[in-house]
Amino acid sequence: MYSVFRDLAIIILSAKFFALVARKCKAPQVVGEIIAGLIIGPCLLNLVQTSDAISIFAEIGVVLLMFSTGLGTNLKELMRAGPIATLIACVGVFVPLVGGTLLYSAFYGFAAVGSPEFYRALFIGTIMTATSVSITVATLQELGHLKSFLGTTIVSAAVIDDVIGIIVLTCVLGASSGEGTGIGGVLIQTVLFFLVAIGVGVVIHFAMKWLDKRNPHTQRITIVSMAFCFAMAYIAEQYFGIADITGAYIAGIVLCAMDDAPYVERRVDISNYVIFAPVFFASIGLKTDISGLTPEILLFCICFVIVALLTKIIGCGLAAKICRFNWGDSLKVGVGMMTRGEVALIVAQKGLEVGVVDPVYFTAVILLIVVSSVATPLALKALFTKMPPVPHPSQTKA
């Protein structure tokens, strides 16, 4: 029983050490935390194995990550994003979803719609839909284009992309659960959950704003907010068959307009990134099975990265072109949307839980995060140097 404390000590120290090494190497810190899991886990040193306790800590970490993501959403910007960012996000989800499904089917055979193998293929596409724009934001800020129309479009599209991606994940998870619920039933459950979430959200939103005005910057605001997060995660999973991370994300969206939302986000991040998040990312390494990495799977991983990057560039770029961006700026939009991060790992983790993703395919996701994190800033800097942005027609109207 007490061995869990030893495991947590090893995980937290090793995760933080390799996260610092990754940051020194200009790579995302999550990559270092995953590598820590690979090193201390069964793949190499075998110091720590996955257990029920570790899995619970990891699940809390992923729920808080999605809650924090929702809290950090600028709801006003999201509402003002308009049809341009929405179209880019929709196409940017659809094309990778189809591309990933076709890639898996090309390697392992095309299966009948509704079969377990079909959902395996569909889930590979679902992993590809996720976008992480944090590296793009840092690059655009460095280049001085973050507040431009082009930069705002990319950031807004990435936020909407996350919302659509969560809905796609929810539908695919529900349909592949094997509980006899078809796509239609899953869509009905999803719609019902969002209707309930809107109703509850409106009440909680005004209640929390009232509490926030009476007790600004107090611990009770953070405590009540986190309680709401866990309650929504439980309701989503228990009563609607929706992924708990969806409930947590919606909870964050509900509270993001609160005056103290940045304060709560910081407090949640402090709590999460000290213990729970490192355990989650390290658990990815612990669960990754590189012993089964055959030449065929390695080739699949390489193709997975190539298809994931190209489908985002093509999908988002073409959508931007439809929205009357020139070809140069359309390419910048596509490149800015191709980075992947924590959400891709969270999606893959959920797939592992329901048995539609094998642990060996975490290698492909890790490789995608590393490659996209390095390639995106280099490509954006080259594109902005050679092709300065041109004002969009909507900006030139009298």
FENTA-V180854 format. One record per helix or strand. SS is the DSSP state (2 for helix, 1 for strand). FROM is the first residue (numbers start at 0). TO is the last residue. If there is no record, write none. Layout:
# FENTA-V180854
ss=SS from=FROM to=TO
ss=SS from=FROM to=TO
This chain:
# FENTA-V180854
ss=2 from=2 to=23
ss=2 from=28 to=39
ss=2 from=51 to=70
ss=2 from=74 to=79
ss=2 from=81 to=107
ss=2 from=115 to=128
ss=2 from=133 to=142
ss=2 from=148 to=174
ss=2 from=182 to=213
ss=2 from=218 to=239
ss=2 from=243 to=254
ss=2 from=260 to=286
ss=2 from=289 to=291
ss=2 from=294 to=321
ss=2 from=326 to=335
ss=2 from=341 to=352
ss=2 from=358 to=385
ss=2 from=392 to=394
